[in-house]
Amino acid sequence: MTPTLGKAQPDLMPAKIVYGLYAIGYLVAVTTLAGVVYAYLSRGKDPVLDSHLTFQIRTFWISLGIAVLALITTVIGIGLLIWLFLAVWGVLRVLSGFLLAHDGKPISGTRHWGMMAY
């Protein structure tokens, strides 16, 4: 084994855990709440990690807002489309963020209505 040269990779395990909790949250919603709490508690250790945690915290709050809108508009029928959009939007954010964390890369921004992290 050769030693790695250059800068050490940041420990992104907290971000990966939060992505996992968010993914499980599609089946057991309480894990999403646990994920956002863990994200808040894990901030301040590394700038790369913080980029993921900020992205995850924003994902939670934006999702909550969209979910409230979907719930209110379900009565008039458009809410079902909003729920579908929220599901696709959330899955793409979790997957794209996790893949960047797995590669040790920070979140630089989003594209496609905030669906994809890069």
ZADREN-869305 format. One line per 2 residues: number of its first residue (from 0); their letters; for each residue x negated, y negated, z of N, C-alpha, C. Coordinates in steps of 0.001 Angstrom, whole numbers, always signed. Each point is the difference from the previous one (the first is absolute). Layout:
! ZADREN-869305
NUM	a	X,Y,Z,X,Y,Z,X,Y,Z | ...
! end
This chain:
! ZADREN-869305
0	mt	-833,+1178,+0,+833,-1178,+0,-877,-1239,+0 | +333,-941,-842,-743,-1252,-15,+781,-1049,+750
2	pt	-698,-840,+744,+713,-1050,+723,+569,-1009,-992 | +1132,-582,+383,+617,-991,-881,-738,-1313,+130
4	lg	-199,-631,-1116,-673,-1284,-24,+1033,-1111,-36 | -366,-1141,+539,+898,-1146,-58,+928,-55,+1195
6	ka	+1086,-664,-210,+968,-252,+1056,+825,+1243,+322 | +262,+194,+1260,+817,+1133,+418,+1455,-250,-362
8	qp	+704,+1070,-301,+1423,-103,-310,+769,-367,+1267 | +979,-898,-111,+800,-348,+1175,+879,+1185,+406
10	dl	+325,+63,+1280,+890,+1044,+498,+1437,-430,-284 | +602,+611,-984,+1362,-347,-393,+1032,+1011,+490
12	mp	-391,+835,+963,+933,+996,+513,+1270,-624,+585 | -86,-1132,+754,+1260,-597,+473,+947,-356,-1145
14	ak	-529,-520,-1087,+846,-338,-1150,+610,+1260,-605 | -787,+1055,-106,+516,+1252,-555,+1099,+574,+886
16	iv	-161,-126,+1309,+1029,+478,+933,+1292,-781,-201 | -118,-1318,-129,+1200,-824,-201,+668,+353,-1327
18	yg	-778,+194,-1059,+595,+415,-1277,+742,+1323,+172 | -592,+922,+744,+663,+1282,+256,+1289,-167,+788
20	ly	-27,-854,+1015,+1209,-246,+788,+1092,-643,-856 | -399,-910,-879,+971,-612,-901,+597,+1039,-949
22	ai	-824,+901,-506,+493,+1040,-908,+981,+919,+718 | -336,+397,+1221,+903,+841,+787,+1271,-765,+336
24	gy	-108,-1325,+66,+1146,-846,+310,+1153,+133,-977 | -249,+528,-1191,+1097,+231,-932,+899,+1138,+477
26	lv	-507,+825,+893,+801,+1094,+565,+398,-283,+1444 | -915,-605,+766,+229,-298,+1418,-359,-1468,+213
28	av	+983,-858,-32,-224,-1446,-43,-826,-541,+1170 | +52,+626,+1141,-698,-528,+1173,-1523,-5,-190
30	tt	-514,+846,-874,-1447,+20,-217,-475,-1276,-691 | +882,-639,-754,-357,-1271,-625,-226,-1060,+1072
32	la	+855,-18,+993,-163,-942,+1115,-1297,+286,+756 | -298,+1270,+213,-1264,+368,+649,-1178,-453,-855
34	gv	+131,+106,-1307,-1065,-408,-905,-286,-1487,+68 | +1037,-829,+19,-228,-1442,+44,-585,-421,+1343
36	vy	+415,+644,+1084,-581,-306,+1310,-1481,+369,+6 | -329,+1170,-528,-1400,+441,-77,-818,-941,-884
38	ay	+607,-483,-1084,-696,-935,-886,-330,-1296,+742 | +955,-526,+756,-252,-1216,+779,-1117,+225,+1026
40	ls	+11,+1163,+648,-990,+280,+1045,-1394,+280,-560 | -102,+405,-1253,-1285,+390,-583,-729,-1145,-706
42	rg	+616,-1162,-87,-617,-1114,-736,-1208,-561,+733 | -887,-657,-772,-1122,-722,+568,-1303,+767,+93
44	kd	-68,+1186,-587,-1216,+812,+107,-894,-91,-1229 | +600,-218,-1174,-766,-3,-1242,+824,-722,-1063
46	pv	-614,-845,-817,+765,-730,-1022,+687,+904,-1031 | -648,+1090,-379,+620,+916,-966,+1215,+669,+638
48	ld	-163,+473,+1219,+1116,+597,+729,+1118,-1019,+182 | -356,-1223,+358,+1008,-1036,+216,+801,-292,-1267
50	sh	-638,+103,-1173,+747,-238,-1240,+1110,+1036,-163 | -283,+1237,+381,+1010,+1057,-76,+1072,-195,+1059
52	lt	-408,-343,+1208,+970,-162,+1075,+936,-1177,-269 | -534,-1092,-523,+841,-1145,-355,+992,+396,-1092
54	fq	-474,+730,-989,+857,+503,-1074,+1117,+881,+568 | -338,+855,+962,+981,+903,+593,+1013,-750,+861
56	ir	-466,-984,+736,+908,-801,+822,+970,-759,-904 | -511,-575,-1076,+876,-690,-961,+985,+977,-630
58	tf	-474,+1193,-309,+886,+1012,-573,+1163,+274,+935 | -275,+123,+1288,+1058,+262,+980,+1025,-1119,+11
60	wi	-465,-1241,+152,+934,-1123,+142,+775,-273,-1281 | -649,+97,-1147,+712,-195,-1267,+1019,+1121,-196
62	sl	-378,+1230,+330,+928,+1136,-109,+1207,-195,+899 | -227,-479,+1201,+1102,-231,+924,+956,-1047,-572
64	gi	-554,-1066,-557,+842,-1033,-604,+801,+527,-1176 | -638,+766,-861,+698,+572,-1157,+1067,+996,+471
66	av	-303,+769,+1037,+968,+972,+524,+1236,-700,+564 | -190,-1115,+686,+1138,-765,+525,+846,-521,-1162
68	la	-661,-538,-1025,+720,-465,-1187,+769,+1149,-652 | -633,+1147,-117,+655,+1168,-605,+1209,+430,+822
70	li	-147,-7,+1305,+1102,+403,+879,+1189,-942,-155 | -281,-1294,-29,+1077,-988,-125,+688,+105,-1354
72	tt	-764,+216,-1052,+582,+17,-1351,+509,+1372,-427 | -135,+993,+836,+532,+1325,-334,+1511,-60,-157
74	vi	+638,-883,+745,+1454,-144,-59,+471,-372,-1410 | -784,-806,-706,+404,-405,-1353,-636,+860,-1084
76	gi	-719,+1026,+378,-535,+956,-958,-1430,-237,-439 | -483,-1215,+47,-1368,-273,-455,-1042,+509,+1001
78	gl	+419,+212,+1225,-912,+470,+1037,-662,+1321,-334 | +704,+865,-710,-573,+1294,-371,-1199,-180,-932
80	li	+91,-945,-904,-1132,-286,-883,-1169,-592,+785 | +311,-815,+983,-1049,-592,+835,-681,+1080,+835
82	wl	+775,+954,+516,-596,+1118,+747,-961,+791,-889 | +411,+235,-1249,-844,+738,-947,-1284,-773,-275
84	fl	+128,-1307,-239,-1177,-837,-212,-926,+66,+1214 | +569,-97,+1203,-798,+36,+1227,-763,+1317,+124
86	av	+641,+1095,-327,-668,+1308,+95,-1188,+74,-955 | +201,-396,-1242,-1090,+43,-984,-1101,-975,+390
88	wg	+378,-1211,+372,-949,-1042,+401,-864,+481,+1172 | +641,+573,+1011,-724,+457,+1178,-941,+1160,-282
90	vl	+471,+978,-764,-843,+1158,-323,-1230,-441,-785 | +189,-886,-971,-1140,-460,-798,-996,-788,+850
92	rv	+487,-796,+944,-908,-746,+879,-789,+953,+893 | +673,+983,+555,-676,+960,+887,-1037,+804,-785
94	ls	+375,+498,-1169,-935,+804,-790,-1196,-813,-489 | +257,-1178,-556,-1114,-792,-526,-924,-467,+1125
96	gf	+571,-355,+1134,-827,-403,+1132,-821,+1148,+551 | +630,+1167,+111,-726,+1164,+505,-1164,+362,-915
98	ll	+224,-30,-1304,-1068,+340,-938,-1175,-968,+121 | +285,-1283,+197,-1087,-963,+205,-725,+279,+1317
100	ah	+753,+309,+1057,-627,+314,+1286,-858,+1250,-119 | +490,+984,-718,-749,+1240,-193,-1335,-266,-713
102	dg	+11,-974,-914,-1221,-370,-722,-858,-1004,+765 | +468,-436,+1162,-767,-949,+813,+55,-1433,-515
104	kp	+1017,-320,-798,+119,-1324,-601,+1040,-838,+740 | -201,-1320,+35,+991,-874,+650,+1198,-254,-914
106	is	+1037,-549,+571,+1146,-473,-773,-338,-1417,-437 | -82,-230,-1295,-326,-1325,-536,+1250,-793,-343
108	gt	+1082,+692,-276,+1248,-637,-389,+986,+1045,-460 | +1105,-491,-580,+1010,+914,-519,+389,-431,-1402
110	rh	+628,+912,-700,+527,-308,-1329,+1320,+741,-177 | +718,-334,-1053,+1284,+622,-311,+1008,-196,+1139
112	wg	+306,-1257,+301,+949,-377,+1061,-441,+502,+1368 | -1275,+69,+203,-535,+436,+1280,+18,+1489,+211
114	mm	+269,+760,-1046,+91,+1447,+152,-1345,+688,+96 | -971,-476,-750,-1288,+691,-85,-1095,-840,+630
116	ay	-744,+604,+897,-1153,-668,+607,-1201,+202,-910 | -867,-991,-15,-1264,+150,-728,-1111,-654,+796
! end
